[in-house]
Amino acid sequence: MDAHLTPIATVATLKGQAWARSQDGTLRPLSQGDIVYEGEVVVTADGARVDLLLPDGTIYPVQGELYAELLPEEGVQHQNDEPQDREVTQDDAGDRSSPEGVGAADDPGEWGSVPVIQRTGEFSDEPSGYIRVAKDQTLSESQYAEGENSFAISPVLSVSIVGDYKVGLNLRAGGYDEFLDGRATYNPRIIEPTREFEGDEFVDALRIEPFFGGDESAPVINTVPEIGVPEDALVDEDDLDEGNDNEPPKESTVVGGSLAVIPAGEGLDTTFDPGNEPPSGLESAGQQVQYYISPDGHTLIGYVGSASGEPDESQWVFTVVINNPSSETGEQAYTFTLLDQLDHPQGDGENQLDLSFSYTVRDESGDEVGSVFNLTVVDDVPTARPDADSVTEDGPLSASGNVVNGGDPLAEDDTIGADNDGVDPVTGVAAGSDTSSAVIGDVGTIVTGTYGSVVIAANGDYTYTLDNTNTAVQGLTEGESLTDTFVYTITDADGDQSTTTLTITIQGADDGTTIVIPDNNGPSGGGEETVYEAGLDDGSNPGESDVVTSSFTITAPDGLASITVVDGSGMDVVITESELVASGTTNITIDTEYGTLVINGYTPNASTGGGEVQYTYSLDDNTLDHTGAGNDTVLDSIAITVTDTDGDTSNDTLDIEIVDDVPTARPDADSVTEDG
């Protein structure tokens, strides 16, 4: 330490932690026996105590969260003369050794120096002055400030103010009053001094100010409670029972914090201000939120609907309770309980809504101070989760469910969240899979997808219908599938939205193949088509009856692989789908047992996976295989097999009936002549 500093006190005893703070703000820890110097401030931790040995041999305790500023000791002299009130002029004020604008005792030099005690925390910058208190037992009656500014008789105190005071004692109801010279003092609760002196009366000075510097020798007495920085809190709507918290377990919807009350050594109460009003437009599920404050001022209820007095619990949206409102150790706190949704700005996502609550701390003498704490409510938003269902090629062709609460038994339901006012949530439907933005409209109407169509109602009910004639659908085989996807949007009560998909899986089925050869001969014929030997060039009736042109139809829903025709030698002639398609220009010729089959055209049918095969059959020559007399017939049977892409086959035979040619004996005539 600087050797020029003046020692002012010694640390006699120390419990806990304490420091000496110099005028430049430097802190040094104190130990028992340390010297404290002029101008230093003793700072104690909460619960700590320092006993300072002053130069006059007295012990001065400093404990709790306090400061002790030590000033040079001066002579101490108490007056025994009758106290006299006098007017303090501006000149007088200029001669005083106390700070400018602060009243002082009649002769500051006659007062001994004692530590000036100040509570830690925010310092009030309100001006104040000295009040001179004189005890006079000869007075028969005087107004006595007691409790919350009520008045009683005896013990009596007479009060005089240094300087001209604006109002008399009988109007001192608390608050700041001005001196005529522009200074002001706080109107305190008047208490008796703790020191007694000889004689019937004495004069002491009380300084009403948390902190002052200079040479003043009277103890500081702060009778005004203070408020530091109240703690704000945050609660999330998604933690309500019906909320949409995706990360369980849910957090509590009961939050709170300290009200930062700093009592001033007397009884007090902490209450909500009657002027608390809900923010403009504050609603819950579209209903206006109102405030109710309990008669004791310790509970504020946000509610909906109408109420006479305290609302029914069924109307409560939230409650705010002041805990320990009368604590003289600063334990005042609040508890906010969110019970139901609060509407947030429309469609703005997981945004925040701020509520502010004002409160007042009022002590027994009417001194009061107010502050505000803030509560932030985070909006809950809906969550639409993907849904899935399935249909099967060729049946069943439809699927039904509810996308909000039952589209997929293996998936989680959609959740509207806390902002659910009971309205139907689906607000948009569209084909596709783009969920990057909300969709609007087409609720309850047919929306056509790739392989079918869907109808989704506002409450989430849906029905999907498969277009079973779709080529891609019919092209499926067992074990194969397609998907048809739709998007839908759900919207909560304050406009927040979530979009997801409904995916329909179309399961394939084994369709098999078919071949249909028309029977142009009818039931009485022996085959599907007929040719005649007589039509051959050397036949009995040359012409075109030895040739027939026709077609047959094949199907292969799972996809055509090929057709196979057995030729006259018993060999398989395999014709692929592409060869069939090209057969119109590149004919396919097959020798049969009695003739020639030429495949000369193919008309595909996408809906069946097959098509129509055109052919021409020509009889090559007459055959001696006829066994019967007359125009008997023989068959040229041509075996045909259709094969699809998954190996399914079907078989049939194209039978060409060949009618035998027979001789015709016609009458002949000739002549001879008798005798030559």
C-alpha positions in Angstrom: 0.0 0.0 0.0 1.0 3.6 -0.5 2.8 4.8 2.6 0.9 8.1 2.4 -2.5 6.5 2.9 -4.0 7.0 6.4 -4.9 3.8 8.3 -8.5 4.0 9.4 -9.4 0.6 10.9 -8.0 -2.9 11.6 -9.7 -6.2 10.8 -10.4 -7.5 14.3 -12.2 -10.7 13.3 -13.2 -12.2 9.9 -15.7 -14.9 9.1 -16.1 -15.8 5.4 -14.6 -13.7 2.7 -14.0 -10.0 2.5 -12.0 -7.5 0.4 -10.8 -4.0 0.5 -11.6 -2.0 -2.6 -9.4 0.9 -3.4 -10.7 4.1 -5.2 -9.4 2.8 -8.5 -11.5 -0.4 -8.1 -8.7 -2.8 -7.2 -9.8 -5.5 -4.7 -7.4 -7.0 -2.2 -8.5 -9.9 0.1 -8.7 -9.2 3.8 -7.4 -11.3 6.7 -7.5 -10.9 10.4 -5.1 -8.1 11.5 -5.1 -6.4 8.1 -5.2 -2.6 8.0 -7.9 -0.7 6.1 -7.0 2.7 4.8 -8.8 5.9 4.2 -11.0 5.9 1.1 -11.1 2.1 0.9 -14.4 0.3 0.8 -14.8 -3.0 2.7 -16.8 -5.6 0.6 -18.2 -8.7 2.2 -19.5 -11.8 0.6 -23.0 -13.0 1.3 -23.0 -14.5 4.8 -19.6 -13.2 5.7 -18.8 -10.8 8.6 -15.9 -8.5 9.3 -15.5 -6.8 12.7 -13.5 -3.6 12.2 -11.6 -2.1 15.1 -12.0 1.7 14.8 -9.5 4.3 16.2 -11.7 5.0 19.2 -11.6 1.4 20.2 -15.1 0.5 19.1 -15.9 -2.5 17.0 -18.0 -1.9 13.9 -19.5 -5.0 12.2 -19.9 -5.4 8.5 -21.8 -8.5 7.4 -24.0 -9.7 4.6 -23.7 -8.2 1.1 -22.6 -4.8 2.4 -20.0 -2.1 1.8 -18.3 -0.2 4.6 -16.6 3.1 3.4 -14.2 4.2 6.0 -13.7 8.0 6.5 -11.2 9.9 8.7 -12.2 10.1 12.3 -13.1 13.5 13.7 -14.0 14.8 17.1 -17.4 13.7 18.4 -19.6 16.1 20.4 -23.3 15.7 21.2 -25.5 18.7 21.7 -27.5 19.0 24.8 -29.1 22.3 23.8 -32.7 22.4 22.6 -32.6 21.6 18.9 -33.5 24.6 16.8 -34.8 24.6 13.3 -33.3 27.1 10.9 -33.6 28.0 7.3 -30.6 27.0 5.2 -29.9 29.5 2.5 -28.0 29.0 -0.7 -25.0 30.5 1.0 -25.3 28.1 3.9 -25.4 25.3 1.5 -22.3 26.4 -0.2 -20.4 26.4 3.2 -21.4 22.9 4.2 -18.8 20.1 3.9 -21.4 17.6 2.8 -22.0 16.9 -0.9 -23.7 19.5 -3.0 -27.5 19.4 -2.7 -27.4 17.3 0.5 -28.5 18.7 3.9 -26.2 18.3 6.9 -26.2 18.6 10.7 -25.9 22.1 12.2 -22.1 21.7 12.7 -20.7 18.7 10.8 -17.4 19.2 12.5 -18.9 18.2 15.8 -19.9 14.7 14.6 -17.6 11.8 15.0 -16.9 9.7 11.9 -18.4 6.2 11.8 -18.4 3.8 8.9 -21.0 4.4 6.2 -22.9 1.2 5.4 -24.3 0.6 2.0 -26.1 -2.5 0.6 -24.6 -4.0 -2.6 -26.4 -3.9 -5.8 -27.8 -1.1 -7.9 -27.4 2.3 -6.3 -30.3 4.8 -6.3 -29.5 8.1 -7.9 -32.5 9.8 -6.2 -31.4 12.9 -4.3 -31.9 13.1 -0.6 -31.0 15.2 2.5 -30.5 14.9 6.2 -33.4 14.6 8.6 -32.9 15.7 12.2 -34.8 13.7 14.7 -35.2 14.9 18.3 -36.7 13.0 21.2 -38.5 15.2 23.6 -40.3 13.5 26.5 -41.9 16.8 27.5 -44.0 16.9 24.4 -47.5 15.7 25.2 -48.5 14.7 21.7 -46.8 14.4 18.3 -47.5 12.7 15.1 -45.6 9.5 15.0 -44.9 7.6 11.7 -45.5 3.9 12.4 -46.0 0.9 10.1 -47.4 1.8 6.7 -47.7 5.5 7.4 -50.4 5.1 10.0 -50.1 7.4 13.0 -50.2 6.7 16.7 -49.5 8.6 19.9 -46.4 7.9 22.1 -43.6 7.3 22.1 -43.3 10.7 20.5 -40.8 12.0 18.1 -40.6 15.5 16.8 -39.0 16.0 13.4 -37.4 19.0 11.9 -35.8 19.3 8.4 -32.6 21.0 7.7 -33.7 23.5 5.1 -37.1 24.7 4.1 -39.3 21.7 3.4 -42.2 21.8 0.9 -44.8 20.0 3.0 -45.4 19.3 6.7 -45.0 16.0 8.4 -48.8 15.3 8.3 -48.6 15.1 4.5 -45.7 12.7 4.5 -47.3 9.7 2.8 -44.1 8.3 1.1 -42.3 9.3 -2.0 -39.9 12.1 -2.9 -40.5 15.7 -1.8 -38.6 18.8 -2.9 -36.9 21.4 -0.9 -37.6 24.9 -1.9 -34.0 25.4 -3.0 -34.4 22.6 -5.5 -33.0 19.7 -3.5 -35.1 16.7 -2.5 -35.4 14.1 0.1 -37.1 10.8 0.4 -39.9 10.7 2.9 -38.8 7.9 5.2 -40.3 5.9 8.1 -39.1 7.7 11.2 -37.5 5.5 13.8 -35.9 6.3 17.2 -32.1 6.5 17.3 -30.3 3.6 18.9 -28.0 5.7 21.1 -29.1 7.3 24.3 -27.5 10.4 25.8 -27.8 12.3 29.1 -30.6 14.8 29.3 -34.1 14.8 28.1 -33.4 15.3 24.5 -30.7 14.8 21.9 -30.2 15.5 18.3 -29.0 12.9 15.8 -28.9 13.0 12.0 -30.1 10.3 9.6 -28.9 10.3 6.0 -31.5 8.8 3.7 -29.4 7.6 0.7 -27.9 4.2 -0.1 -24.5 5.8 -0.8 -22.8 9.1 -0.5 -19.2 10.2 -0.4 -17.4 12.9 1.5 -17.0 13.6 5.2 -20.5 13.0 6.5 -20.4 11.3 9.8 -23.9 9.9 10.2 -24.8 6.3 9.4 -26.6 5.6 6.1 -30.1 4.2 6.6 -31.8 2.8 3.5 -35.5 2.3 4.1 -36.4 1.8 0.4 -36.5 -1.7 -1.1 -34.8 -2.2 -4.4 -35.1 -4.5 -7.4 -32.1 -5.8 -9.3 -32.5 -7.6 -12.6 -35.4 -10.0 -12.6 -34.9 -13.4 -14.3 -36.8 -14.0 -17.5 -38.0 -17.4 -18.5 -38.9 -19.4 -21.6 -41.5 -22.2 -22.1 -42.2 -24.3 -25.2 -45.8 -25.1 -26.3 -44.6 -28.5 -27.6 -44.1 -29.6 -24.0 -47.8 -29.5 -23.4 -49.5 -32.9 -23.2 -50.9 -32.5 -26.7 -47.7 -30.7 -27.9 -45.4 -31.9 -30.6 -42.1 -32.4 -28.8 -40.1 -34.7 -31.1 -37.4 -35.4 -28.4 -39.1 -37.0 -25.4 -39.1 -36.8 -22.5 -40.9 -33.5 -22.6 -39.6 -30.6 -20.6 -41.8 -29.0 -17.9 -44.3 -26.3 -18.8 -43.7 -24.9 -15.3 -40.9 -22.3 -15.4 -39.9 -19.3 -13.3 -37.2 -17.2 -11.9 -36.1 -14.7 -9.2 -37.8 -11.3 -8.9 -34.5 -9.9 -7.7 -36.1 -8.1 -4.7 -33.6 -6.4 -2.3 -35.4 -5.8 1.0 -34.4 -2.8 3.1 -34.9 -4.2 6.6 -38.6 -4.0 7.1 -41.7 -5.9 6.2 -42.9 -5.8 2.6 -45.2 -7.4 0.1 -44.7 -8.2 -3.6 -47.7 -8.0 -5.8 -48.7 -7.9 -9.5 -49.6 -4.4 -10.7 -53.4 -4.0 -11.3 -52.5 -2.4 -14.6 -51.3 -5.7 -16.1 -53.1 -6.2 -19.4 -52.7 -8.9 -22.1 -50.9 -7.8 -25.2 -53.2 -6.7 -27.9 -54.7 -9.6 -29.9 -53.5 -12.3 -27.4 -55.6 -15.4 -28.1 -55.8 -19.0 -27.3 -57.5 -21.2 -30.0 -59.0 -18.0 -31.4 -60.5 -16.8 -28.1 -59.3 -13.6 -26.5 -57.1 -14.1 -23.4 -58.0 -11.9 -20.4 -56.1 -11.4 -17.1 -57.4 -12.0 -13.6 -55.4 -10.9 -10.5 -56.2 -12.4 -7.2 -57.2 -10.1 -4.3 -53.9 -10.5 -2.6 -52.1 -9.6 -5.8 -49.9 -12.7 -5.7 -51.5 -14.7 -8.6 -52.2 -13.7 -12.2 -54.4 -16.0 -14.4 -54.6 -15.8 -18.1 -58.0 -17.2 -19.2 -60.5 -17.3 -22.0 -64.3 -16.8 -21.9 -66.2 -14.7 -19.5 -65.9 -14.9 -15.7 -67.3 -13.0 -12.7 -64.4 -13.1 -10.2 -61.9 -15.9 -10.4 -62.4 -17.9 -13.7 -63.0 -21.6 -13.6 -59.9 -23.8 -14.0 -61.3 -25.1 -17.3 -60.8 -21.5 -18.7 -57.2 -21.1 -17.6 -54.5 -20.8 -20.3 -51.7 -20.0 -17.9 -51.0 -18.9 -14.3 -48.3 -16.8 -12.8 -47.7 -17.0 -9.1 -45.4 -14.8 -6.9 -43.7 -17.0 -4.4 -42.5 -15.8 -1.0 -44.0 -12.3 -1.6 -43.1 -11.1 1.9 -39.6 -12.5 2.2 -37.3 -10.1 4.0 -34.3 -12.0 2.6 -35.0 -11.4 -1.1 -36.4 -14.9 -1.9 -39.2 -13.5 -4.0 -39.6 -15.5 -7.2 -42.3 -16.3 -9.7 -43.7 -19.5 -11.2 -45.3 -19.5 -14.7 -47.4 -22.5 -15.7 -48.5 -22.9 -19.3 -51.8 -24.9 -19.4 -53.0 -24.4 -23.0 -51.9 -23.0 -26.3 -51.3 -19.4 -27.1 -51.9 -18.3 -30.7 -48.7 -17.0 -32.4 -48.4 -14.9 -35.5 -50.1 -16.7 -38.4 -48.0 -19.3 -40.3 -44.7 -18.0 -39.0 -43.3 -21.4 -37.8 -41.8 -22.1 -34.4 -41.7 -18.4 -33.5 -41.8 -16.7 -30.1 -44.4 -14.8 -28.2 -43.3 -12.5 -25.4 -45.4 -11.7 -22.3 -44.4 -9.0 -19.8 -45.6 -8.8 -16.2 -45.1 -5.8 -14.0 -44.9 -6.1 -10.2 -44.4 -3.8 -7.3 -42.6 -4.2 -4.0 -44.1 -2.1 -1.2 -42.8 -2.0 2.4 -44.6 -1.3 5.6 -44.0 2.5 5.4 -45.4 2.8 1.9 -42.1 2.9 0.1 -42.4 1.0 -3.2 -40.4 0.1 -6.3 -41.5 -1.7 -9.4 -40.1 -3.8 -12.2 -41.0 -6.1 -15.0 -40.1 -9.7 -15.9 -40.6 -11.3 -19.3 -41.9 -14.8 -20.3 -41.3 -16.2 -23.7 -43.6 -18.8 -25.2 -42.2 -20.7 -28.1 -44.9 -21.7 -30.7 -45.6 -25.4 -31.3 -45.9 -26.5 -35.0 -47.6 -29.5 -36.6 -45.7 -32.5 -37.9 -47.0 -34.4 -40.8 -45.4 -37.8 -41.0 -45.1 -40.0 -44.2 -47.9 -42.4 -44.8 -48.0 -45.6 -47.0 -50.5 -48.1 -48.3 -50.7 -50.7 -51.1 -52.9 -52.2 -53.8 -52.4 -55.2 -56.0 -52.5 -55.5 -59.8 -55.8 -57.2 -60.8 -57.1 -56.8 -57.3 -57.7 -55.5 -54.7 -57.6 -52.3 -56.6 -58.3 -49.8 -53.9 -56.9 -48.8 -50.4 -58.3 -46.6 -47.7 -57.2 -45.1 -44.4 -56.5 -41.8 -42.7 -53.3 -39.9 -43.3 -53.5 -37.9 -40.0 -54.1 -40.8 -37.6 -54.0 -44.1 -39.3 -52.6 -44.2 -42.8 -49.8 -46.6 -41.9 -50.1 -48.9 -38.9 -46.4 -49.2 -38.7 -45.7 -45.4 -38.8 -46.4 -42.6 -36.3 -49.5 -40.5 -36.7 -49.4 -36.9 -37.7 -49.5 -34.5 -34.8 -51.2 -31.1 -35.0 -49.5 -30.0 -31.8 -50.7 -27.7 -29.1 -52.4 -25.3 -31.5 -55.2 -27.7 -32.3 -58.6 -26.1 -32.0 -60.5 -29.1 -33.3 -60.7 -28.1 -37.0 -59.9 -30.5 -39.8 -56.2 -30.2 -40.5 -55.7 -31.2 -44.2 -55.6 -28.1 -46.3 -54.0 -29.2 -49.6 -53.4 -32.3 -51.8 -51.4 -32.8 -54.9 -49.8 -35.5 -57.0 -46.0 -35.9 -56.8 -43.4 -36.1 -54.0 -42.2 -32.5 -53.6 -42.6 -31.6 -49.9 -40.4 -28.5 -50.0 -43.5 -26.2 -49.9 -47.1 -26.4 -48.7 -49.8 -27.4 -51.2 -53.2 -25.8 -51.3 -56.6 -27.0 -52.5 -58.0 -30.2 -54.0 -59.1 -31.4 -50.6 -61.9 -33.9 -51.0 -61.6 -34.1 -54.8 -60.1 -36.6 -57.2 -56.4 -36.1 -57.7 -54.9 -38.2 -60.5 -51.5 -39.7 -60.0 -49.3 -41.9 -62.3 -51.1 -45.2 -61.9 -54.3 -44.3 -60.2 -56.1 -41.5 -58.3 -56.7 -40.5 -54.7 -59.3 -38.5 -52.7 -58.1 -37.1 -49.3 -60.7 -35.4 -47.1 -60.1 -32.5 -44.8 -60.1 -34.9 -41.8 -57.4 -37.1 -43.4 -59.6 -39.9 -44.7 -58.4 -41.1 -48.1 -59.2 -43.7 -50.8 -56.8 -44.7 -53.6 -58.1 -46.4 -56.7 -55.7 -48.2 -59.0 -56.0 -47.9 -62.8 -55.7 -51.6 -63.5 -55.7 -51.1 -67.3 -52.5 -49.1 -67.1 -49.9 -50.8 -69.2 -47.2 -50.4 -66.6 -49.4 -51.9 -64.0 -50.3 -54.9 -66.2 -46.7 -55.2 -67.1 -45.9 -56.1 -63.5 -45.3 -59.7 -62.5 -45.2 -61.3 -59.2 -42.6 -59.7 -57.0 -42.4 -56.5 -58.9 -44.0 -53.2 -57.8 -44.6 -49.6 -58.7 -45.3 -46.6 -56.5 -47.7 -43.8 -56.8 -47.0 -40.8 -54.6 -49.1 -37.8 -53.4 -48.3 -34.9 -51.1 -50.7 -33.3 -48.6 -50.4 -30.4 -46.1 -51.8 -30.0 -42.6 -52.3 -26.7 -40.9 -52.7 -25.9 -37.2 -54.9 -23.2 -35.5 -52.4 -20.4 -36.0 -51.5 -21.2 -39.6 -48.3 -23.2 -39.1 -48.0 -25.9 -41.7 -46.3 -29.3 -42.4 -46.2 -31.2 -45.7 -45.5 -34.9 -46.2 -46.3 -37.8 -48.6 -48.8 -40.6 -49.1 -47.1 -43.4 -51.0 -49.1 -46.2 -52.6 -47.2 -49.3 -53.5 -48.7 -51.3 -56.4 -47.8 -55.0 -56.1 -47.5 -57.0 -59.3 -49.3 -60.2 -60.0 -48.5 -63.2 -62.3 -50.9 -62.6 -65.2 -49.9 -65.4 -67.5 -50.4 -65.4 -71.3 -53.2 -66.2 -73.7 -53.6 -67.1 -77.4 -57.0 -66.8 -79.1 -57.4 -68.3 -82.6 -60.8 -67.4 -84.2 -62.8 -70.3 -85.5 -63.9 -69.1 -88.9 -65.2 -72.6 -89.8 -67.8 -72.6 -87.1 -68.9 -75.5 -85.0 -69.5 -77.8 -87.9 -66.0 -77.4 -89.4 -63.0 -79.4 -88.7 -60.6 -76.5 -88.2 -60.4 -72.7 -87.9 -59.7 -72.1 -91.6 -60.2 -74.2 -94.8 -58.3 -74.5 -98.1 -59.2 -76.7 -101.1 -57.1 -78.9 -103.2 -59.3 -78.1 -106.1 -58.0 -74.6 -106.1 -54.6 -75.7 -106.9 -53.3 -74.9 -110.3 -53.9 -78.5 -111.3 -56.9 -78.9 -109.2 -60.4 -79.5 -110.4 -61.3 -75.8 -109.9 -58.2 -73.7 -110.1 -58.4 -70.4 -108.3 -57.6 -68.9 -104.8 -59.3 -71.4 -102.6 -56.0 -73.0 -101.8 -55.0 -69.9 -99.8 -56.4 -68.3 -96.6 -55.5 -65.0 -94.8 -56.4 -64.5 -91.2 -55.0 -63.6 -87.8 -54.9 -64.7 -84.1 -54.5 -62.7 -80.9 -52.0 -63.1 -78.1 -51.8 -61.4 -74.6 -48.9 -61.2 -72.2 -49.6 -58.5 -69.5 -46.3 -59.2 -67.9 -44.6 -58.5 -71.2 -44.3 -60.6 -74.4 -41.1 -62.5 -74.8 -41.9 -64.6 -77.9 -44.2 -66.9 -79.8 -43.1 -70.3 -80.9 -44.4 -72.1 -84.0 -43.8 -75.8 -84.7 -42.9 -76.4 -88.3 -43.8 -79.4 -90.4 -40.6 -81.3 -89.4 -41.4 -80.8 -85.7 -38.9 -78.1 -85.1 -39.6 -75.0 -83.0 -39.5 -71.7 -84.8 -39.1 -69.0 -82.1 -40.2 -65.5 -83.0 -39.3 -62.6 -80.6 -41.6 -59.6 -80.0 -39.3 -57.4 -82.1 -39.4 -59.9 -85.0 -43.2 -59.9 -84.8 -43.3 -56.1 -84.9 -41.0 -56.2 -88.0 -42.9 -59.0 -89.7 -45.0 -56.5 -91.7 -41.9 -55.7 -93.8 -39.8 -58.8 -93.0 -42.2 -61.7 -93.4 -41.6 -64.9 -91.4 -42.1 -68.1 -93.4 -42.7 -71.4 -91.8 -43.1 -74.7 -93.7 -45.9 -76.8 -92.3 -46.8 -80.3 -93.0 -49.0 -79.5 -96.0 -48.4 -75.9 -96.8 -46.7 -72.7 -95.9 -47.5 -70.3 -93.1 -46.3 -66.7 -93.6 -46.5 -64.3 -90.6 -46.8 -61.0 -92.4 -47.9 -58.5 -89.7 -48.3 -57.7 -86.0 -50.4 -55.0 -84.3 -49.3 -54.6 -80.7 -51.8 -53.9 -77.9 -50.2 -52.0 -75.0 -53.0 -52.6 -72.6 -52.6 -56.4 -72.9 -48.9 -56.7 -73.5 -49.7 -58.7 -76.7 -51.3 -58.0 -80.0 -52.8 -59.4 -83.2 -50.7 -61.7 -85.4 -51.6 -61.6 -89.1 -50.7 -64.6 -91.3 -51.3 -66.2 -94.7 -51.5 -70.0 -95.2 -51.0 -71.5 -98.7 -51.6 -75.2 -99.6 -48.5 -76.5 -101.3 -50.0 -79.5 -103.2 -52.6 -82.1 -103.1 -52.1 -84.8 -100.5 -52.8 -88.5 -100.7 -53.4 -88.6 -97.0 -57.1 -88.5 -97.6 -58.6 -91.8 -96.7 -62.2 -91.4 -97.3 -64.1 -91.4 -100.5 -65.2 -88.1 -102.0 -64.4 -84.7 -100.6 -62.9 -85.8 -97.3 -60.6 -83.5 -95.3 -57.3 -83.6 -93.5 -55.9 -81.0 -91.0 -52.6 -79.2 -91.1 -52.2 -78.6 -87.4 -49.7 -75.9 -86.5 -48.8 -75.7 -82.7 -48.3 -72.1 -81.4 -46.9 -71.2 -77.9 -46.9 -67.7 -76.3 -44.3 -66.9 -73.7 -44.1 -63.8 -71.4 -41.2 -62.1 -69.8 -41.5 -64.1 -66.6 -41.7 -67.4 -68.3 -45.5 -67.9 -68.3 -46.7 -69.7 -71.4 -50.0 -70.6 -73.1 -50.5 -73.0 -76.1 -53.0 -73.5 -78.9 -53.1 -75.0 -82.4 -54.0 -73.4 -85.6 -55.8 -76.1 -87.6 -56.1 -75.6 -91.3 -58.7 -77.9 -92.9 -57.7 -79.3 -96.4 -60.6 -80.5 -98.5 -59.8 -83.4 -100.9 -60.1 -82.8 -104.6 -62.1 -85.6 -106.4 -62.5 -86.5 -110.0 -65.6 -85.6 -112.0 -66.9 -88.1 -114.7 -68.9 -86.3 -117.2 -70.9 -88.0 -120.0 -69.1 -88.5 -123.2 -70.6 -89.1 -126.7 -69.2 -90.4 -129.9 -70.6 -92.0 -133.0 -69.9 -94.9 -135.5 -71.4 -95.8 -138.8 -73.0 -99.0 -139.6 -71.1 -100.9 -142.1 -68.2 -98.6 -141.4 
